[in-house]
């Protein structure tokens, strides 16, 4: 297996003269990778390129060292794929469908059936495995889609919007399942999502897109390292008076509701407490601001300089 899981080199993809991806280059190691960006950012297009389902307009993509244009079957036989859109056959049972997908992946009939039972139990559908898929709820259908992606035990799984359409409880349960998959052993995951909170606590690397262009790629811990250089002050009191007092003490607060973000001079907090004393404001929390994935995305989006369309 190649040292890099993904190698993307100057990849662009156009459809009918419209650019879906523009000049992407990134190299990511095996692990749990978040492919993030808003709807229309190019995430699904990139997944289809990596699977060799469509060719790039320019550039090359390699998965496990295999060229997606020249060796697509070598990639696909090592990959499980959970698509965003419904891929289920409604008249089949869960066990019938998952074992059928295992057979399509090359497993013998007896092995396919045994694996299907095991993986449906793993995703929490043991009792429902003989029911027809048309009777399943959205959450149950998502679990079946995950099961068929895992049934042949691939070293890499592509998961396209796995929490789409789920209620908060279903979303939490799906994320817990994905953490269990991640922890099973030597398997890499590529999670494509526009829900940035899904990434935290699950992924160790990130590839961030916007408008078909690369915003960032690399280890998540490195990209989120430290803080954004500000201190968060949560308070109870008159926001206008407190903000004016902070400015009188030489600070430049950004206040939203009852939260102020300020940059200290020389790391001191005396001015904040003095402003609070002057305005009889109660300080409820004061601490460094740690970036989230959403903070990272918004800051990169603000600083991105895209060429103007002709």
C-alpha positions, -999 to 999 in steps of 0.1 A, spaced: 0 0 0 13 35 -9 24 58 20 -2 83 8 -38 75 7 -48 103 -17 -26 122 -41 -44 149 -60 -23 169 -85 -36 200 -103 -71 185 -108 -98 204 -126 -132 192 -138 -156 210 -161 -191 200 -172 -203 218 -203 -179 247 -199 -188 251 -162 -160 245 -137 -169 221 -109 -133 218 -96 -103 241 -103 -67 233 -98 -69 210 -67 -36 197 -53 -34 178 -20 -17 148 -4 -33 130 25 -22 100 46 -43 70 56 -67 79 84 -101 96 88 -105 124 64 -132 151 63 -141 163 28 -160 195 37 -176 225 21 -211 239 14 -235 224 -10 -222 228 -45 -185 230 -34 -175 200 -55 -173 173 -29 -194 147 -48 -176 155 -80 -142 148 -63 -155 115 -49 -166 104 -83 -132 114 -97 -114 94 -70 -135 64 -77 -127 66 -115 -163 70 -123 -155 101 -144 -122 114 -157 -106 147 -147 -105 174 -173 -69 181 -163 -45 167 -136 -42 133 -120 -57 115 -89 -42 85 -71 -58 64 -44 -34 38 -27 -10 48 -55 -34 37 -83 -42 63 -110 -80 68 -111 -81 73 -148 -59 43 -157 -65 19 -128 -101 25 -116 -109 -11 -109 -78 -14 -87 -92 14 -66 -128 2 -65 -120 -33 -53 -104 -17 -22 -132 8 -15 -167 8 1 -191 35 -10 -220 49 9 -238 73 -15 -257 104 -5 -288 94 -25 -309 63 -21 -293 32 -36 -316 6 -21 -339 -18 -38 -372 -14 -19 -386 -49 -26 -355 -66 -11 -350 -74 26 -320 -59 44 -302 -92 45 -309 -99 9 -297 -65 -3 -265 -64 18 -255 -100 9 -263 -92 -28 -239 -62 -26 -213 -85 -10 -216 -109 -39 -211 -80 -63 -179 -72 -44 -166 -107 -52 -174 -127 -20 -187 -163 -24 -224 -168 -16 -219 -184 19 -193 -158 30 -215 -130 17 -245 -141 37 -224 -146 69 -208 -111 64 -242 -96 58 -256 -110 91 -225 -97 110 -225 -62 96 -263 -57 100 -259 -66 136 -230 -42 139 -251 -13 126 -280 -21 149 -304 -39 124 -302 -75 136 -339 -76 144 -350 -59 112 -328 -78 88 -356 -98 72 -379 -68 67 -384 -52 33 -364 -21 27 -395 -1 16 -407 -4 53 -375 12 67 -373 47 82 -347 72 69 -324 63 98 -326 26 91 -320 31 54 -289 51 62 -277 22 83 -283 -3 55 -263 20 32 -234 19 57 -237 -19 61 -234 -25 23 -203 -2 22 -186 -22 49 -197 -58 41 -167 -67 20 -143 -53 46 -126 -26 24 -95 -7 36 -112 26 25 -148 38 28 -162 68 10 -192 82 30 -212 108 12 -233 129 36 -240 99 60 -261 120 84 -283 136 56 -320 136 65 -315 124 101 -330 139 132 -306 149 160 -308 116 178 -303 97 145 -274 119 136 -257 113 170 -262 75 166 -247 75 130 -217 95 142 -212 70 170 -213 42 145 -187 59 123 -164 63 153 -168 26 160 -159 19 123 -129 41 126 -117 23 157 -122 -12 143 -87 -14 128 -67 -5 97 -95 12 78 -95 47 64 -127 68 60 -134 98 38 -164 116 52 -180 141 28 -203 165 45 -214 201 46 -222 198 84 -190 210 99 -197 199 135 -198 163 122 -161 165 116 -150 173 151 -143 143 173 -143 120 142 -117 131 116 -79 136 119 -74 152 85 -94 176 64 -98 187 28 -119 218 26 -135 231 -6 -155 261 -17 -167 268 -51 -146 240 -65 -114 254 -51 -92 242 -23 -93 262 9 -71 239 31 -58 204 33 -39 186 60 -39 173 96 -69 188 114 -49 193 147 -24 215 128 -50 236 111 -68 242 143 -37 246 165 -38 272 192 -65 299 191 -76 326 168 -57 352 189 -87 365 208 -102 362 243 -139 355 248 -157 375 275 -192 364 284 -210 389 305 -244 400 320 -252 437 317 -257 465 293 -237 455 261 -235 491 248 -221 505 280 -197 476 285 -185 479 249 -179 517 253 -160 511 285 -138 485 269 -130 510 241 -122 537 267 -96 513 281 -79 508 247 -96 476 236 -115 470 203 -142 445 212 -165 427 188 -198 422 207 -226 399 197 -253 395 223 -237 390 257 -203 379 243 -174 401 236 -142 391 217 -111 412 225 -74 411 218 -54 418 249 -23 440 250 6 421 267 -18 393 276 -34 413 304 -71 412 315 -71 441 339 -88 464 314 -117 440 310 -123 438 348 -119 476 351 -145 482 324 -168 457 341 -164 475 374 -171 509 358 -203 497 342 -215 473 370 -212 444 345 -210 408 357 -182 388 340 -195 352 337 -166 337 316 -132 348 304 -110 325 283 -90 320 251 -110 314 220 -102 280 205 -110 276 168 -136 251 156 -138 237 121 -165 263 114 -142 291 126 -115 277 103 -138 275 73 -151 311 78 -117 326 83 -103 308 52 -134 319 33 -129 355 43 -93 355 32 -98 335 -1 -90 355 -32 -106 339 -63 -101 353 -98 -131 371 -111 -152 352 -137 -147 366 -172 
